[in-house]
Amino acid sequence: MLQTSAPPSPVPAPSSSSSAPDLATLLEFARATATDPEVLARLALHPTERTWIRLEGPGGSEAWLIGWPPGSETGWHDHGGSSGAFVTALGELSELSLVMPLPSAGWRSLELEEGVDRQRTLEAGRGRAFGPHHVHQVINPSATGHAVSVHVYHPPLPQLRRYARQGDVLSVAAVETQEDW
């Protein structure tokens, strides 16, 4: 993934309180940021690699503005126990997810039951929030156009678990920490 140079200072978040932001607050921040042309203009798009800039989210959360070239995707992953939200700002994203929380530790491979897969199409302006045990894959399904989205996580991502998926078997492939990004 190609990272664009970070702005001189993060985008200021709405006034924050000492309590953790709830899912509605995370989603509202992502929606508001996704419609801010000044923020969107700061992201350089690359023809073949994802690009991003880090933003300051509400209540101590971290946020990211991400550019998705045609056909790019994340692979299956979770957010290390953080809750979050994301909204498509431009283009369209597809999300594949599991409708069951996975244990956060103590396993290397799981056989998934039939019927746990879900797919959503998120056009510009649409998004979703999710809890701390959410596992998904996000894809720009377009063969020709970029997509841009805003993602926000609380607490800030401690780690990211990446998964390999072979049919109904999901296996832990790697655990990344902030030093890996």
PyMOL CGO cylinders between C-alpha atoms (Angstrom):
from pymol import cmd
from pymol.cgo import CYLINDER

trace = [
    CYLINDER, 0.00, 0.00, 0.00, 1.36, 3.40, -0.95, 0.3, 1, 1, 1, 1, 1, 1,
    CYLINDER, 1.36, 3.40, -0.95, 1.11, 6.08, 1.71, 0.3, 1, 1, 1, 1, 1, 1,
    CYLINDER, 1.11, 6.08, 1.71, 0.83, 9.68, 0.68, 0.3, 1, 1, 1, 1, 1, 1,
    CYLINDER, 0.83, 9.68, 0.68, 2.66, 12.26, 2.69, 0.3, 1, 1, 1, 1, 1, 1,
    CYLINDER, 2.66, 12.26, 2.69, 0.84, 13.18, 5.84, 0.3, 1, 1, 1, 1, 1, 1,
    CYLINDER, 0.84, 13.18, 5.84, -0.66, 16.65, 6.13, 0.3, 1, 1, 1, 1, 1, 1,
    CYLINDER, -0.66, 16.65, 6.13, 1.08, 19.13, 8.42, 0.3, 1, 1, 1, 1, 1, 1,
    CYLINDER, 1.08, 19.13, 8.42, -1.59, 18.59, 11.06, 0.3, 1, 1, 1, 1, 1, 1,
    CYLINDER, -1.59, 18.59, 11.06, -4.48, 16.12, 11.42, 0.3, 1, 1, 1, 1, 1, 1,
    CYLINDER, -4.48, 16.12, 11.42, -7.99, 17.18, 10.56, 0.3, 1, 1, 1, 1, 1, 1,
    CYLINDER, -7.99, 17.18, 10.56, -9.49, 18.40, 13.82, 0.3, 1, 1, 1, 1, 1, 1,
    CYLINDER, -9.49, 18.40, 13.82, -12.22, 16.25, 15.26, 0.3, 1, 1, 1, 1, 1, 1,
    CYLINDER, -12.22, 16.25, 15.26, -15.39, 17.59, 16.77, 0.3, 1, 1, 1, 1, 1, 1,
    CYLINDER, -15.39, 17.59, 16.77, -15.02, 18.49, 20.43, 0.3, 1, 1, 1, 1, 1, 1,
    CYLINDER, -15.02, 18.49, 20.43, -14.42, 15.32, 22.37, 0.3, 1, 1, 1, 1, 1, 1,
    CYLINDER, -14.42, 15.32, 22.37, -15.36, 14.28, 25.83, 0.3, 1, 1, 1, 1, 1, 1,
    CYLINDER, -15.36, 14.28, 25.83, -13.43, 11.99, 28.14, 0.3, 1, 1, 1, 1, 1, 1,
    CYLINDER, -13.43, 11.99, 28.14, -15.75, 9.05, 27.35, 0.3, 1, 1, 1, 1, 1, 1,
    CYLINDER, -15.75, 9.05, 27.35, -15.20, 6.77, 24.38, 0.3, 1, 1, 1, 1, 1, 1,
    CYLINDER, -15.20, 6.77, 24.38, -17.21, 7.62, 21.28, 0.3, 1, 1, 1, 1, 1, 1,
    CYLINDER, -17.21, 7.62, 21.28, -20.09, 5.25, 20.52, 0.3, 1, 1, 1, 1, 1, 1,
    CYLINDER, -20.09, 5.25, 20.52, -20.73, 3.67, 17.13, 0.3, 1, 1, 1, 1, 1, 1,
    CYLINDER, -20.73, 3.67, 17.13, -23.18, 6.40, 16.12, 0.3, 1, 1, 1, 1, 1, 1,
    CYLINDER, -23.18, 6.40, 16.12, -20.52, 9.06, 16.79, 0.3, 1, 1, 1, 1, 1, 1,
    CYLINDER, -20.52, 9.06, 16.79, -17.92, 7.16, 14.76, 0.3, 1, 1, 1, 1, 1, 1,
    CYLINDER, -17.92, 7.16, 14.76, -20.33, 6.75, 11.86, 0.3, 1, 1, 1, 1, 1, 1,
    CYLINDER, -20.33, 6.75, 11.86, -21.39, 10.41, 11.96, 0.3, 1, 1, 1, 1, 1, 1,
    CYLINDER, -21.39, 10.41, 11.96, -17.76, 11.51, 11.89, 0.3, 1, 1, 1, 1, 1, 1,
    CYLINDER, -17.76, 11.51, 11.89, -17.09, 9.27, 8.88, 0.3, 1, 1, 1, 1, 1, 1,
    CYLINDER, -17.09, 9.27, 8.88, -20.20, 10.63, 7.08, 0.3, 1, 1, 1, 1, 1, 1,
    CYLINDER, -20.20, 10.63, 7.08, -19.30, 14.27, 7.76, 0.3, 1, 1, 1, 1, 1, 1,
    CYLINDER, -19.30, 14.27, 7.76, -15.69, 13.77, 6.69, 0.3, 1, 1, 1, 1, 1, 1,
    CYLINDER, -15.69, 13.77, 6.69, -16.74, 11.88, 3.53, 0.3, 1, 1, 1, 1, 1, 1,
    CYLINDER, -16.74, 11.88, 3.53, -18.69, 14.95, 2.39, 0.3, 1, 1, 1, 1, 1, 1,
    CYLINDER, -18.69, 14.95, 2.39, -15.95, 17.49, 3.14, 0.3, 1, 1, 1, 1, 1, 1,
    CYLINDER, -15.95, 17.49, 3.14, -14.39, 18.51, -0.21, 0.3, 1, 1, 1, 1, 1, 1,
    CYLINDER, -14.39, 18.51, -0.21, -11.37, 20.13, 1.48, 0.3, 1, 1, 1, 1, 1, 1,
    CYLINDER, -11.37, 20.13, 1.48, -10.45, 16.89, 3.25, 0.3, 1, 1, 1, 1, 1, 1,
    CYLINDER, -10.45, 16.89, 3.25, -11.06, 14.76, 0.14, 0.3, 1, 1, 1, 1, 1, 1,
    CYLINDER, -11.06, 14.76, 0.14, -8.87, 17.07, -1.96, 0.3, 1, 1, 1, 1, 1, 1,
    CYLINDER, -8.87, 17.07, -1.96, -5.87, 16.29, 0.29, 0.3, 1, 1, 1, 1, 1, 1,
    CYLINDER, -5.87, 16.29, 0.29, -5.72, 12.66, -0.82, 0.3, 1, 1, 1, 1, 1, 1,
    CYLINDER, -5.72, 12.66, -0.82, -3.55, 11.89, -3.85, 0.3, 1, 1, 1, 1, 1, 1,
    CYLINDER, -3.55, 11.89, -3.85, -4.74, 8.87, -5.81, 0.3, 1, 1, 1, 1, 1, 1,
    CYLINDER, -4.74, 8.87, -5.81, -2.32, 6.34, -7.30, 0.3, 1, 1, 1, 1, 1, 1,
    CYLINDER, -2.32, 6.34, -7.30, -3.27, 4.35, -10.42, 0.3, 1, 1, 1, 1, 1, 1,
    CYLINDER, -3.27, 4.35, -10.42, -2.49, 0.91, -8.92, 0.3, 1, 1, 1, 1, 1, 1,
    CYLINDER, -2.49, 0.91, -8.92, -1.90, 1.21, -5.16, 0.3, 1, 1, 1, 1, 1, 1,
    CYLINDER, -1.90, 1.21, -5.16, -4.09, 2.25, -2.26, 0.3, 1, 1, 1, 1, 1, 1,
    CYLINDER, -4.09, 2.25, -2.26, -3.19, 5.61, -0.74, 0.3, 1, 1, 1, 1, 1, 1,
    CYLINDER, -3.19, 5.61, -0.74, -4.17, 7.08, 2.60, 0.3, 1, 1, 1, 1, 1, 1,
    CYLINDER, -4.17, 7.08, 2.60, -3.78, 9.89, 5.06, 0.3, 1, 1, 1, 1, 1, 1,
    CYLINDER, -3.78, 9.89, 5.06, -4.36, 9.69, 8.78, 0.3, 1, 1, 1, 1, 1, 1,
    CYLINDER, -4.36, 9.69, 8.78, -6.96, 11.96, 10.35, 0.3, 1, 1, 1, 1, 1, 1,
    CYLINDER, -6.96, 11.96, 10.35, -7.79, 12.78, 13.94, 0.3, 1, 1, 1, 1, 1, 1,
    CYLINDER, -7.79, 12.78, 13.94, -11.10, 11.20, 14.90, 0.3, 1, 1, 1, 1, 1, 1,
    CYLINDER, -11.10, 11.20, 14.90, -13.57, 12.04, 17.66, 0.3, 1, 1, 1, 1, 1, 1,
    CYLINDER, -13.57, 12.04, 17.66, -12.83, 11.25, 21.30, 0.3, 1, 1, 1, 1, 1, 1,
    CYLINDER, -12.83, 11.25, 21.30, -9.29, 9.99, 20.74, 0.3, 1, 1, 1, 1, 1, 1,
    CYLINDER, -9.29, 9.99, 20.74, -10.19, 7.68, 17.85, 0.3, 1, 1, 1, 1, 1, 1,
    CYLINDER, -10.19, 7.68, 17.85, -8.05, 7.35, 14.76, 0.3, 1, 1, 1, 1, 1, 1,
    CYLINDER, -8.05, 7.35, 14.76, -9.39, 7.88, 11.27, 0.3, 1, 1, 1, 1, 1, 1,
    CYLINDER, -9.39, 7.88, 11.27, -8.12, 7.30, 7.76, 0.3, 1, 1, 1, 1, 1, 1,
    CYLINDER, -8.12, 7.30, 7.76, -9.01, 8.70, 4.36, 0.3, 1, 1, 1, 1, 1, 1,
    CYLINDER, -9.01, 8.70, 4.36, -8.28, 5.89, 1.87, 0.3, 1, 1, 1, 1, 1, 1,
    CYLINDER, -8.28, 5.89, 1.87, -8.04, 5.90, -1.91, 0.3, 1, 1, 1, 1, 1, 1,
    CYLINDER, -8.04, 5.90, -1.91, -8.89, 2.64, -3.67, 0.3, 1, 1, 1, 1, 1, 1,
    CYLINDER, -8.89, 2.64, -3.67, -7.69, 2.08, -7.25, 0.3, 1, 1, 1, 1, 1, 1,
    CYLINDER, -7.69, 2.08, -7.25, -9.83, -0.13, -9.50, 0.3, 1, 1, 1, 1, 1, 1,
    CYLINDER, -9.83, -0.13, -9.50, -9.98, -3.74, -8.29, 0.3, 1, 1, 1, 1, 1, 1,
    CYLINDER, -9.98, -3.74, -8.29, -8.07, -3.14, -5.03, 0.3, 1, 1, 1, 1, 1, 1,
    CYLINDER, -8.07, -3.14, -5.03, -9.05, -4.88, -1.80, 0.3, 1, 1, 1, 1, 1, 1,
    CYLINDER, -9.05, -4.88, -1.80, -7.99, -5.41, 1.79, 0.3, 1, 1, 1, 1, 1, 1,
    CYLINDER, -7.99, -5.41, 1.79, -8.14, -9.17, 2.18, 0.3, 1, 1, 1, 1, 1, 1,
    CYLINDER, -8.14, -9.17, 2.18, -9.94, -10.68, 5.18, 0.3, 1, 1, 1, 1, 1, 1,
    CYLINDER, -9.94, -10.68, 5.18, -9.02, -8.91, 8.43, 0.3, 1, 1, 1, 1, 1, 1,
    CYLINDER, -9.02, -8.91, 8.43, -10.26, -7.64, 11.78, 0.3, 1, 1, 1, 1, 1, 1,
    CYLINDER, -10.26, -7.64, 11.78, -9.35, -4.52, 13.74, 0.3, 1, 1, 1, 1, 1, 1,
    CYLINDER, -9.35, -4.52, 13.74, -7.64, -5.99, 16.79, 0.3, 1, 1, 1, 1, 1, 1,
    CYLINDER, -7.64, -5.99, 16.79, -10.62, -5.48, 19.12, 0.3, 1, 1, 1, 1, 1, 1,
    CYLINDER, -10.62, -5.48, 19.12, -11.41, -1.90, 18.07, 0.3, 1, 1, 1, 1, 1, 1,
    CYLINDER, -11.41, -1.90, 18.07, -14.90, -0.84, 17.02, 0.3, 1, 1, 1, 1, 1, 1,
    CYLINDER, -14.90, -0.84, 17.02, -15.27, 1.29, 13.93, 0.3, 1, 1, 1, 1, 1, 1,
    CYLINDER, -15.27, 1.29, 13.93, -17.20, 2.74, 11.04, 0.3, 1, 1, 1, 1, 1, 1,
    CYLINDER, -17.20, 2.74, 11.04, -16.57, 3.56, 7.42, 0.3, 1, 1, 1, 1, 1, 1,
    CYLINDER, -16.57, 3.56, 7.42, -18.34, 5.54, 4.72, 0.3, 1, 1, 1, 1, 1, 1,
    CYLINDER, -18.34, 5.54, 4.72, -17.74, 5.58, 0.99, 0.3, 1, 1, 1, 1, 1, 1,
    CYLINDER, -17.74, 5.58, 0.99, -17.03, 9.15, -0.15, 0.3, 1, 1, 1, 1, 1, 1,
    CYLINDER, -17.03, 9.15, -0.15, -16.54, 8.56, -3.89, 0.3, 1, 1, 1, 1, 1, 1,
    CYLINDER, -16.54, 8.56, -3.89, -17.21, 5.54, -6.08, 0.3, 1, 1, 1, 1, 1, 1,
    CYLINDER, -17.21, 5.54, -6.08, -18.45, 2.29, -4.64, 0.3, 1, 1, 1, 1, 1, 1,
    CYLINDER, -18.45, 2.29, -4.64, -17.09, -0.32, -2.24, 0.3, 1, 1, 1, 1, 1, 1,
    CYLINDER, -17.09, -0.32, -2.24, -18.21, -3.87, -1.60, 0.3, 1, 1, 1, 1, 1, 1,
    CYLINDER, -18.21, -3.87, -1.60, -17.91, -5.40, 1.85, 0.3, 1, 1, 1, 1, 1, 1,
    CYLINDER, -17.91, -5.40, 1.85, -17.83, -9.13, 2.52, 0.3, 1, 1, 1, 1, 1, 1,
    CYLINDER, -17.83, -9.13, 2.52, -18.28, -9.89, 6.21, 0.3, 1, 1, 1, 1, 1, 1,
    CYLINDER, -18.28, -9.89, 6.21, -19.12, -12.61, 8.69, 0.3, 1, 1, 1, 1, 1, 1,
    CYLINDER, -19.12, -12.61, 8.69, -22.32, -12.22, 10.73, 0.3, 1, 1, 1, 1, 1, 1,
    CYLINDER, -22.32, -12.22, 10.73, -20.79, -13.82, 13.80, 0.3, 1, 1, 1, 1, 1, 1,
    CYLINDER, -20.79, -13.82, 13.80, -18.19, -12.53, 16.21, 0.3, 1, 1, 1, 1, 1, 1,
    CYLINDER, -18.19, -12.53, 16.21, -14.98, -14.52, 16.22, 0.3, 1, 1, 1, 1, 1, 1,
    CYLINDER, -14.98, -14.52, 16.22, -13.00, -15.16, 19.38, 0.3, 1, 1, 1, 1, 1, 1,
    CYLINDER, -13.00, -15.16, 19.38, -10.14, -12.67, 19.62, 0.3, 1, 1, 1, 1, 1, 1,
    CYLINDER, -10.14, -12.67, 19.62, -7.57, -15.26, 20.72, 0.3, 1, 1, 1, 1, 1, 1,
    CYLINDER, -7.57, -15.26, 20.72, -7.00, -18.96, 21.21, 0.3, 1, 1, 1, 1, 1, 1,
    CYLINDER, -7.00, -18.96, 21.21, -7.48, -20.28, 17.69, 0.3, 1, 1, 1, 1, 1, 1,
    CYLINDER, -7.48, -20.28, 17.69, -5.55, -20.59, 14.43, 0.3, 1, 1, 1, 1, 1, 1,
    CYLINDER, -5.55, -20.59, 14.43, -8.20, -22.01, 12.11, 0.3, 1, 1, 1, 1, 1, 1,
    CYLINDER, -8.20, -22.01, 12.11, -12.00, -22.17, 12.18, 0.3, 1, 1, 1, 1, 1, 1,
    CYLINDER, -12.00, -22.17, 12.18, -14.50, -23.95, 9.98, 0.3, 1, 1, 1, 1, 1, 1,
    CYLINDER, -14.50, -23.95, 9.98, -17.34, -21.53, 9.28, 0.3, 1, 1, 1, 1, 1, 1,
    CYLINDER, -17.34, -21.53, 9.28, -20.95, -22.67, 9.22, 0.3, 1, 1, 1, 1, 1, 1,
    CYLINDER, -20.95, -22.67, 9.22, -23.07, -22.17, 6.15, 0.3, 1, 1, 1, 1, 1, 1,
    CYLINDER, -23.07, -22.17, 6.15, -24.93, -18.89, 6.06, 0.3, 1, 1, 1, 1, 1, 1,
    CYLINDER, -24.93, -18.89, 6.06, -22.46, -16.68, 7.97, 0.3, 1, 1, 1, 1, 1, 1,
    CYLINDER, -22.46, -16.68, 7.97, -21.34, -14.69, 4.92, 0.3, 1, 1, 1, 1, 1, 1,
    CYLINDER, -21.34, -14.69, 4.92, -22.85, -11.31, 4.08, 0.3, 1, 1, 1, 1, 1, 1,
    CYLINDER, -22.85, -11.31, 4.08, -22.17, -8.92, 1.24, 0.3, 1, 1, 1, 1, 1, 1,
    CYLINDER, -22.17, -8.92, 1.24, -23.01, -5.19, 1.10, 0.3, 1, 1, 1, 1, 1, 1,
    CYLINDER, -23.01, -5.19, 1.10, -22.60, -2.65, -1.65, 0.3, 1, 1, 1, 1, 1, 1,
    CYLINDER, -22.60, -2.65, -1.65, -21.78, 0.80, -0.29, 0.3, 1, 1, 1, 1, 1, 1,
    CYLINDER, -21.78, 0.80, -0.29, -22.19, 3.56, -2.86, 0.3, 1, 1, 1, 1, 1, 1,
    CYLINDER, -22.19, 3.56, -2.86, -20.98, 7.11, -2.18, 0.3, 1, 1, 1, 1, 1, 1,
    CYLINDER, -20.98, 7.11, -2.18, -22.66, 8.40, 0.99, 0.3, 1, 1, 1, 1, 1, 1,
    CYLINDER, -22.66, 8.40, 0.99, -23.37, 4.94, 2.43, 0.3, 1, 1, 1, 1, 1, 1,
    CYLINDER, -23.37, 4.94, 2.43, -21.48, 3.35, 5.27, 0.3, 1, 1, 1, 1, 1, 1,
    CYLINDER, -21.48, 3.35, 5.27, -21.72, 1.18, 8.33, 0.3, 1, 1, 1, 1, 1, 1,
    CYLINDER, -21.72, 1.18, 8.33, -20.52, 0.82, 11.89, 0.3, 1, 1, 1, 1, 1, 1,
    CYLINDER, -20.52, 0.82, 11.89, -19.25, -2.38, 13.50, 0.3, 1, 1, 1, 1, 1, 1,
    CYLINDER, -19.25, -2.38, 13.50, -18.23, -3.76, 16.87, 0.3, 1, 1, 1, 1, 1, 1,
    CYLINDER, -18.23, -3.76, 16.87, -14.89, -5.04, 18.16, 0.3, 1, 1, 1, 1, 1, 1,
    CYLINDER, -14.89, -5.04, 18.16, -15.15, -8.59, 16.77, 0.3, 1, 1, 1, 1, 1, 1,
    CYLINDER, -15.15, -8.59, 16.77, -15.96, -7.70, 13.16, 0.3, 1, 1, 1, 1, 1, 1,
    CYLINDER, -15.96, -7.70, 13.16, -14.15, -9.61, 10.39, 0.3, 1, 1, 1, 1, 1, 1,
    CYLINDER, -14.15, -9.61, 10.39, -14.46, -8.39, 6.82, 0.3, 1, 1, 1, 1, 1, 1,
    CYLINDER, -14.46, -8.39, 6.82, -12.92, -7.76, 3.43, 0.3, 1, 1, 1, 1, 1, 1,
    CYLINDER, -12.92, -7.76, 3.43, -13.42, -4.49, 1.55, 0.3, 1, 1, 1, 1, 1, 1,
    CYLINDER, -13.42, -4.49, 1.55, -13.15, -4.32, -2.25, 0.3, 1, 1, 1, 1, 1, 1,
    CYLINDER, -13.15, -4.32, -2.25, -13.37, -1.65, -4.94, 0.3, 1, 1, 1, 1, 1, 1,
    CYLINDER, -13.37, -1.65, -4.94, -15.30, -3.71, -7.53, 0.3, 1, 1, 1, 1, 1, 1,
    CYLINDER, -15.30, -3.71, -7.53, -14.83, -1.18, -10.34, 0.3, 1, 1, 1, 1, 1, 1,
    CYLINDER, -14.83, -1.18, -10.34, -12.57, -2.13, -13.21, 0.3, 1, 1, 1, 1, 1, 1,
    CYLINDER, -12.57, -2.13, -13.21, -12.06, 1.51, -14.19, 0.3, 1, 1, 1, 1, 1, 1,
    CYLINDER, -12.06, 1.51, -14.19, -12.77, 3.96, -11.36, 0.3, 1, 1, 1, 1, 1, 1,
    CYLINDER, -12.77, 3.96, -11.36, -11.23, 4.88, -8.04, 0.3, 1, 1, 1, 1, 1, 1,
    CYLINDER, -11.23, 4.88, -8.04, -13.17, 4.86, -4.78, 0.3, 1, 1, 1, 1, 1, 1,
    CYLINDER, -13.17, 4.86, -4.78, -12.44, 6.93, -1.67, 0.3, 1, 1, 1, 1, 1, 1,
    CYLINDER, -12.44, 6.93, -1.67, -13.62, 6.16, 1.85, 0.3, 1, 1, 1, 1, 1, 1,
    CYLINDER, -13.62, 6.16, 1.85, -13.31, 7.38, 5.44, 0.3, 1, 1, 1, 1, 1, 1,
    CYLINDER, -13.31, 7.38, 5.44, -12.61, 4.85, 8.23, 0.3, 1, 1, 1, 1, 1, 1,
    CYLINDER, -12.61, 4.85, 8.23, -12.60, 5.57, 11.97, 0.3, 1, 1, 1, 1, 1, 1,
    CYLINDER, -12.60, 5.57, 11.97, -11.62, 3.27, 14.87, 0.3, 1, 1, 1, 1, 1, 1,
    CYLINDER, -11.62, 3.27, 14.87, -11.83, 3.41, 18.64, 0.3, 1, 1, 1, 1, 1, 1,
    CYLINDER, -11.83, 3.41, 18.64, -9.69, 2.68, 20.44, 0.3, 1, 1, 1, 1, 1, 1,
    CYLINDER, -9.69, 2.68, 20.44, -6.96, 3.43, 17.88, 0.3, 1, 1, 1, 1, 1, 1,
    CYLINDER, -6.96, 3.43, 17.88, -5.95, 0.20, 16.16, 0.3, 1, 1, 1, 1, 1, 1,
    CYLINDER, -5.95, 0.20, 16.16, -3.65, -1.81, 18.45, 0.3, 1, 1, 1, 1, 1, 1,
    CYLINDER, -3.65, -1.81, 18.45, -3.19, -4.47, 15.78, 0.3, 1, 1, 1, 1, 1, 1,
    CYLINDER, -3.19, -4.47, 15.78, -4.74, -5.98, 12.69, 0.3, 1, 1, 1, 1, 1, 1,
    CYLINDER, -4.74, -5.98, 12.69, -5.24, -9.69, 12.24, 0.3, 1, 1, 1, 1, 1, 1,
    CYLINDER, -5.24, -9.69, 12.24, -5.14, -10.87, 8.61, 0.3, 1, 1, 1, 1, 1, 1,
    CYLINDER, -5.14, -10.87, 8.61, -6.90, -14.08, 7.62, 0.3, 1, 1, 1, 1, 1, 1,
    CYLINDER, -6.90, -14.08, 7.62, -6.57, -16.59, 4.81, 0.3, 1, 1, 1, 1, 1, 1,
    CYLINDER, -6.57, -16.59, 4.81, -9.87, -17.97, 3.55, 0.3, 1, 1, 1, 1, 1, 1,
    CYLINDER, -9.87, -17.97, 3.55, -10.16, -21.29, 1.75, 0.3, 1, 1, 1, 1, 1, 1,
    CYLINDER, -10.16, -21.29, 1.75, -13.86, -22.03, 1.21, 0.3, 1, 1, 1, 1, 1, 1,
    CYLINDER, -13.86, -22.03, 1.21, -15.39, -22.35, 4.68, 0.3, 1, 1, 1, 1, 1, 1,
    CYLINDER, -15.39, -22.35, 4.68, -12.05, -22.41, 6.53, 0.3, 1, 1, 1, 1, 1, 1,
    CYLINDER, -12.05, -22.41, 6.53, -10.73, -19.17, 7.98, 0.3, 1, 1, 1, 1, 1, 1,
    CYLINDER, -10.73, -19.17, 7.98, -7.16, -19.20, 9.30, 0.3, 1, 1, 1, 1, 1, 1,
    CYLINDER, -7.16, -19.20, 9.30, -5.05, -16.56, 11.00, 0.3, 1, 1, 1, 1, 1, 1,
    CYLINDER, -5.05, -16.56, 11.00, -2.38, -15.61, 8.45, 0.3, 1, 1, 1, 1, 1, 1,
    CYLINDER, -2.38, -15.61, 8.45, -0.60, -12.72, 10.19, 0.3, 1, 1, 1, 1, 1, 1,
    CYLINDER, -0.60, -12.72, 10.19, -0.87, -10.31, 13.08, 0.3, 1, 1, 1, 1, 1, 1,
    CYLINDER, -0.87, -10.31, 13.08, 0.32, -6.78, 12.31, 0.3, 1, 1, 1, 1, 1, 1,
    CYLINDER, 0.32, -6.78, 12.31, 1.00, -4.02, 14.81, 0.3, 1, 1, 1, 1, 1, 1,
    CYLINDER, 1.00, -4.02, 14.81, 1.26, -0.28, 14.22, 0.3, 1, 1, 1, 1, 1, 1,
    CYLINDER, 1.26, -0.28, 14.22, 4.99, -0.65, 13.55, 0.3, 1, 1, 1, 1, 1, 1,
    CYLINDER, 4.99, -0.65, 13.55, 4.11, -2.76, 10.50, 0.3, 1, 1, 1, 1, 1, 1,
    CYLINDER, 4.11, -2.76, 10.50, 2.06, 0.01, 8.86, 0.3, 1, 1, 1, 1, 1, 1,
]
cmd.load_cgo(trace, "trace")
